Amino acid sequence: IAWRLELDWFVDPDTLLYGSVSQGAKAGNTPVNAANISTQNAPVGQEELLAYELGGKATLLQQRMQWNASIFYYDYDDKQLAVFFRDPIFTILARLANVPKSEAYGLDTELTWGITEHFTAIAAATLLHTEVQDYVGINALGEPEDYDGAEFLYSPEASGTLTLLYDRPLTDTLGLSLNLNGRYQTDSVGDLEGSAEAQVDAFGVLNGGMGIYSLDGTWDVNLWGSNLTDEYYWL
């Protein structure tokens, strides 16, 4: 049963504080792999999450700035994670499995600022701690290993974005739009062992674009670019 309880407090017309508790579930799954033995495609049960959140939303600078921030705690039962299992031919293979207990907590914040009538900046950041609890699995050598305290896969401890938007009329019929977006994340891991082979190094990516459009909305032409600094990174 999924449910949610939230309490809101409007401190004033421009400030909201809130707290919430919610429960949800991720459905069970039957993987389809090019499997060596049936164990690799064994089904996993549903994942259940109990989430707590405290936060606030504030409109500042005569409604030119919006600031949202929250702290959260996620309590997982039977979280679905990719893990190793012992195989009689290949020593180890990957499969999806339920980890009985795990948790995540952190801080999430976003700031939108209309610096001028035509220029807007949007910044967002997340600080995150993830942890598997009391789980004994199989390591890369096919041997049992205690993964208590291991990080979730692909879950950097810090990440952030900054977006700059510029939009204004050029003539009575034409408008100009410019945008620049940067995204950065710290390193993360691709397996519970945190092995060097599965390490995802920290990286930042810069994207941008520009466009000309008709003010009546009938047409627009855009030029955009991804990874403008030619950053080399792994997903």
N, C-alpha and C positions, 0 to 999 in steps of 0.2 A: 504494500500500500504506500503510495507516494503522498506526502503531505508537506505543508509549509505553514509556519506561524511567524508573523512579522509584526513588530511594534514600531510605529512612526511617531516622531515628535517634531512638530514644526516650531522651532525656537522662535522664528520670526518669518515674515513672508519670503525671505531669501535664504533661509537655512533649515535643512532637514537633517535630523539624526535618526538612525534606525538600528534595529537589531533583529536578526532572524535566525530561526532554526528550521531546517528542512531535511526531508529524507527522500531519497530516490534510488532507483536501481537501474543497472545496465543488464540487458538480457543475456542469458546464457548463449553459448555459441558452439558450433561444431566446425572446427577448421577444416579446410580442404587443401592439403599439401601433397606434393609428390612424395609420399611417405614410404619409409622402408618397412615399418611395422605399424600395426593398428594403433599402438600407443600414441603415435605422433598425431593422430587425428581423433584422439579421445575427446569427447565434449567437455566443456567447462560450465560450471554453474553460474548463476547470476551474481553480479557484483553489487553490493549495497553500500550506499554512502549516507552518512549523517553529517550535515554541514552546518556550521555555526558562523555567523557573520555579524560584525559591528561596523558601522560606517556613517558617513555624512556626505551631504551634497550642499554646496554653498555657491550662491551667485554673488559676485563681487564687482567692484569698480563700476558701479552704476550699470550692471548687467552686461558688461563687456568681458567678464571673465567667469568661467564655470569651473569649479574645483570639486572633484569627487574622490573620496578615499575610503578604503575599508581594510579591516583585518579579518582574517578567516582561519578557520580550523576545520579540516576534513578528516573524518574518522571512517576508514574503509573496512568492510568485512568482505573477504573472498575477492579481493581485487584481482582482475585478470591481467597477468603479466607474461611476457615471453621469457621462457626459462629453458635450460638444458635438461635433457633426461638421458639416462644411460641406454646405449644401443649396442646390441651384440656384435654388429659388424663395423660401424663407423665410430665406436667409442661414445660419442655424444651426438645428439641431434637437437634441434630447437622444437619447442611446442608451446602452446598456450596452456597456462595453469592458473588455478586459484591460489593466491597467497592469503592465508587466513586473516592476518591483521596487518594494517599499515596506516600511515597518517601523513598529512601534509598541512602546513600552515604558512602564513605569510602576510604580506602587505601588497595591496593593489591601489594605484592612484592614477588619476588622469586630470590634466589641466588644459582647458581650451581658453585662449586669450585673443580677443579681437583687438589687436594692437592699434590698427587704424580701420577706417571704413572698408578698405580694400585688402588688408593684410591680416591673416589669422595664423596663429601658431597653436599646434596641438602636441602636447607632450604626455607620455604615459610610461609608467615603470612598474615592475613587479619584482618583489623579493620573495623567494620561495624556498622552503625546506621540506624535503620529502624523506620518508624513512619506512623501510620494511621492518616488521617486528616479529621476532621469534619464528623465523622461517629457516628450515634446513632444506637445501636443495642440492643439485648436482653441479659441480664446477666443470671447467673446460677439460679436465683430465678424467672425467667420468666418476669422480669421487664425491662423497657427501661433503657439504660445506655449510657452515652456519652463516646466513646472510642477514642476521639481525643488525639493523642500522644501515643497510645498503640503501642507496638512492634509487628513486624511480628512474626508469629509462627515459632519456631525452627530456630531462627536466632541469634546465639551468637554474642556478641559484639566483641569478639576477638577469633581467632583460628589460629593454626599453625601446621606445620609438620617439622620433621627433618629426613632425610634419609641418611644413611651411606652405601656406596657400596664398597666392596673390591673384586677385580677380578685379578687373575694372573695365569700363567702357573705353574704347579707343576713339570712336566716332559716334555719330548719331545712330549708326546701324551695326557697328562691329564691337566685339569685346575681346579682351585678352585674358587668358588664364595661365598661371605658372604654378607648378607644384614641385616640391622637393621632399623626399621621405627617407629618413635614415632609421635603420633597425640594428640593434646590437644585443648579443646574448653572451653570457659567460659560458665556460666549458660545461659539458654534460657527458653522460656515459650511455653506451648502447647495450650494456649487459650488467647484470647484478654484481659481477666481480669488479667492475671498474677497470677492466684490463686495458692495456695500452692499445691493443688492436681495435677496440671498440670505443676509444676516446673520441669525442667530438670537441675539437678545440673551439675556443671563443672566436667569434667572428662578427663583423659588421658589414651591412649591405646598404648601399646608397642607390635610390631610384629617383627618377625625375621625369617631368614632362612639361609641355607647353601646348597651348591651343589657341586658335582663333575661332570665334563663333558669332552667329548673328544674334542680335539682341531680341529678335522676335522668336528665337528658338527653332527656326526651321532647318538650320544646318550647323555643323561644327567640324573642324579639322584639327586633329591632334597628333603630336609627335611625342613619343615616350621612350624611355630607356630604362632597362633593369641592370642592376649591379654596375653602375657607372665607373666605379673604381677598380673593376676587374678583380674583385676579392675571390680568392680560392678557398672554398670551404666544403665541408662534408655535411650531408643531412643524416 
